[in-house]
Amino acid sequence: LQSSAQFIGACKEPVMVVVTELLLGGSLRKYLLSLRPRPLDIRVAVGFALDIAQAMECLHSHGIIH
């Protein structure tokens, strides 16, 4: 199971952008909004939190500050 999008590239000029692969199913925000008004299952929430923490650790280990 892949939990992060593949990094393709980035640039700073003329505007700062990061390019990643397009993921099927849309963004995390779109998914969370689609659940309303039901609460997010705690196991799913913890899974998201762990995936995000691992992705941040990976970025930081490569000197990328977000």
Contacts in CASP RR format, 6 or more apart in sequence:
PFRMAT RR
TARGET T0000
AUTHOR 0000-0000-0000
METHOD contacts of the structure
MODEL  1
LQSSAQFIGACKEPVMVVVTELLLGGSLRKYLLSLRPRPLDIRVAVGFAL
DIAQAMECLHSHGIIH
3 51 0 8 1.000
3 54 0 8 1.000
3 55 0 8 1.000
4 51 0 8 1.000
4 54 0 8 1.000
4 55 0 8 1.000
4 58 0 8 1.000
5 20 0 8 1.000
5 21 0 8 1.000
5 23 0 8 1.000
6 20 0 8 1.000
6 21 0 8 1.000
7 18 0 8 1.000
7 19 0 8 1.000
7 20 0 8 1.000
8 19 0 8 1.000
8 20 0 8 1.000
8 21 0 8 1.000
9 18 0 8 1.000
9 19 0 8 1.000
10 16 0 8 1.000
10 17 0 8 1.000
10 18 0 8 1.000
10 19 0 8 1.000
11 17 0 8 1.000
25 31 0 8 1.000
28 48 0 8 1.000
32 40 0 8 1.000
56 66 0 8 1.000
59 65 0 8 1.000
59 66 0 8 1.000
END
